[in-house]
Amino acid sequence: MPRMKIAELRREYMRAGLSEAQADANPIKQFEKWFEDALQAGVPLPNAMTLATVAADGTPSARIVLLKGIEQEAFVFFTNYGSRKGRELAARSAACLVFFWSDLERQVRVDGRVEKIAPEASDAYYASRPLGARISAWASPQSEPVADRSALEASFKRFSSQHGDAPPRPPHWGGYRVVPQAIEFWQGRADRLHDRLAYERKGADGWTLRRLAP
């Protein structure tokens, strides 16, 4: 089998464009339009997003998490507060989100400050999860070393026996909201002349819009 030549992997982007006239004045509404397009197109896991954080020493890290809602113009996700991302958010309450919908040749980047959501909101979402996922939130010391798979399964069994069918939300697990300060929409175009429209927050409720070079 010939070795894959990564540098020769190319794709010409031809599906659509994004002009200033087309874009909504509110980037949250623009995101919701694009998200609906991704749903209608059958994009797998359209709510999957890269979450990038920075540790106290300046070391960056990134991982995929799932968007679980847009509330009060903020992007909401859930995780273990003691995980690596939780510790990094405690040290620096800022993050970057990236959505990439390859079938639509679109990308959205969100930069903003991060804060925990209200405990009651975390309780409500936790209660809506499948039972196994609720038990896992107790059983998994996220980001910490474990001896092996059997140790993790034993922990799951132990907490399942302890809490039964109605586990309470663990105090170390809950939601965060990313309050955007900047949102960029990227639409692939031919000849690498991509459309990049960048919104920046202006005051409490306003936004400025400008085009960036691809």
C-alpha positions in Angstrom: 0.0 0.0 0.0 1.5 3.4 -1.0 2.2 5.8 1.8 -0.4 8.4 2.2 0.8 11.8 1.1 -0.8 14.1 3.6 0.4 17.3 1.9 -1.5 16.2 -1.3 -4.9 15.9 0.4 -6.9 18.7 -1.0 -10.5 19.7 -1.4 -12.1 22.4 -3.4 -14.8 24.2 -1.4 -17.8 25.0 -3.6 -21.0 24.6 -1.6 -22.0 28.2 -0.6 -20.9 31.6 0.4 -21.5 34.0 3.3 -21.8 37.7 2.7 -22.3 40.6 5.2 -25.8 41.1 3.7 -26.7 37.5 4.4 -25.4 37.4 7.9 -27.7 38.1 10.8 -26.8 41.2 12.9 -26.8 38.9 16.0 -24.2 36.1 15.9 -26.2 33.9 18.2 -29.1 33.9 15.7 -26.6 33.3 12.9 -25.2 30.4 14.8 -28.7 29.0 15.3 -29.4 29.2 11.6 -26.2 27.3 10.7 -26.9 24.8 13.5 -30.3 24.1 12.0 -28.7 23.7 8.6 -26.4 21.1 10.1 -29.4 19.3 11.6 -31.3 19.3 8.4 -28.2 18.1 6.5 -27.9 15.1 8.8 -24.4 16.1 10.0 -23.3 13.5 12.5 -23.1 14.9 16.1 -23.7 18.5 15.0 -23.3 19.6 18.6 -19.8 18.2 18.9 -17.4 21.0 19.6 -13.7 21.4 20.4 -13.2 23.0 23.8 -9.8 24.7 24.2 -8.6 25.8 27.6 -5.4 27.0 29.2 -3.8 25.9 32.4 -2.4 28.2 35.1 1.1 27.8 33.6 0.0 28.7 30.1 -0.2 25.1 28.7 -3.1 24.8 26.2 -5.3 21.7 25.9 -8.3 20.8 23.8 -10.9 18.1 23.6 -14.3 17.4 22.1 -17.4 18.0 24.2 -21.1 18.3 23.4 -23.1 21.5 23.3 -26.2 21.0 25.4 -27.9 24.3 25.0 -27.8 28.0 24.2 -29.2 29.9 27.1 -29.2 33.7 27.5 -26.8 33.9 24.5 -24.3 31.5 26.1 -23.1 28.1 25.0 -23.7 25.4 27.7 -21.9 22.1 28.3 -21.5 19.7 31.3 -18.5 18.0 32.8 -16.7 16.9 35.9 -15.5 20.0 37.8 -12.4 18.1 38.9 -11.4 17.0 35.4 -8.4 18.6 33.6 -10.7 21.0 31.8 -12.5 21.8 35.0 -9.2 22.6 36.8 -8.0 24.7 33.9 -11.3 26.7 33.8 -10.9 27.2 37.6 -7.5 28.7 36.9 -8.4 30.7 33.9 -12.1 31.3 33.2 -11.8 31.7 29.5 -12.2 29.2 26.6 -12.5 28.8 22.9 -15.1 26.6 21.2 -14.8 25.3 17.6 -17.6 23.7 15.6 -16.7 22.1 12.3 -19.4 20.8 9.9 -17.3 19.4 7.1 -20.3 18.3 5.0 -21.4 22.0 4.8 -17.8 23.3 4.6 -18.4 25.5 7.6 -16.7 26.3 10.9 -17.7 28.5 13.8 -15.2 29.7 16.5 -16.4 31.1 19.8 -14.1 33.0 22.3 -15.5 33.9 25.7 -15.5 33.9 29.4 -16.7 30.8 31.3 -18.8 30.5 34.4 -20.7 27.7 36.1 -24.4 27.6 35.6 -26.8 27.6 38.6 -26.9 24.4 40.6 -30.6 24.0 39.9 -30.0 24.0 36.2 -27.3 21.3 36.6 -29.7 19.3 38.7 -32.3 19.4 36.0 -30.0 18.4 33.2 -28.4 15.6 35.3 -31.9 14.2 36.1 -32.6 14.0 32.3 -29.6 11.8 31.5 -29.8 8.1 31.1 -29.3 6.2 34.3 -25.9 4.7 33.2 -24.6 8.2 32.4 -25.7 9.5 35.8 -23.9 6.6 37.6 -20.8 7.2 35.5 -20.6 10.7 36.8 -20.1 9.2 40.2 -17.9 6.3 39.2 -15.4 8.0 37.0 -12.6 10.2 38.5 -12.3 12.0 35.2 -8.8 12.7 34.0 -7.2 10.8 36.9 -5.2 7.5 36.4 -7.1 4.3 37.0 -5.5 0.8 37.4 -7.4 -0.8 34.5 -10.8 -1.2 32.9 -12.0 -3.6 35.6 -11.3 -1.0 38.3 -13.6 1.4 36.5 -16.3 -1.2 36.1 -16.0 -2.1 39.7 -16.5 1.6 40.7 -19.5 1.8 38.4 -21.0 -1.3 40.1 -20.4 0.0 43.6 -22.0 3.4 42.9 -24.9 1.7 41.1 -25.6 -0.4 44.2 -25.2 2.6 46.5 -27.6 4.9 44.6 -30.0 2.6 42.8 -32.3 4.2 40.2 -32.3 7.7 41.6 -28.7 8.9 42.1 -28.4 12.6 43.1 -26.2 14.9 41.1 -22.6 14.5 42.2 -21.3 17.8 43.8 -18.3 17.6 41.5 -20.3 17.5 38.3 -22.3 20.2 36.5 -22.6 22.8 33.8 -20.7 25.7 32.4 -21.7 28.5 30.1 -19.4 30.1 27.6 -20.4 33.8 27.3 -19.1 34.8 23.9 -17.0 37.9 23.4 -16.2 37.1 19.8 -17.7 34.7 17.2 -16.3 33.9 13.8 -18.1 32.2 11.0 -16.0 30.5 8.3 -17.5 29.3 5.0 -15.2 27.4 2.6 -15.0 29.0 -0.9 -13.2 28.2 -4.1 -9.5 28.9 -4.6 -9.1 29.2 -0.8 -10.8 32.6 -0.8 -12.9 31.6 2.1 -15.5 33.8 3.7 -14.7 34.8 7.3 -17.1 37.0 9.2 -16.1 38.0 12.7 -18.4 39.4 15.3 -17.0 41.2 18.4 -19.1 42.2 21.4 -19.7 45.9 21.7 -21.2 47.0 25.0 -23.8 44.8 26.8 -26.0 43.9 23.9 -24.3 45.1 20.7 -22.0 43.5 18.2 -19.7 44.7 15.5 -19.1 42.7 12.3 -16.1 42.7 10.0 -14.7 40.5 7.3 -11.3 38.8 7.8 -8.9 37.7 5.1 -8.9 33.9 4.6 
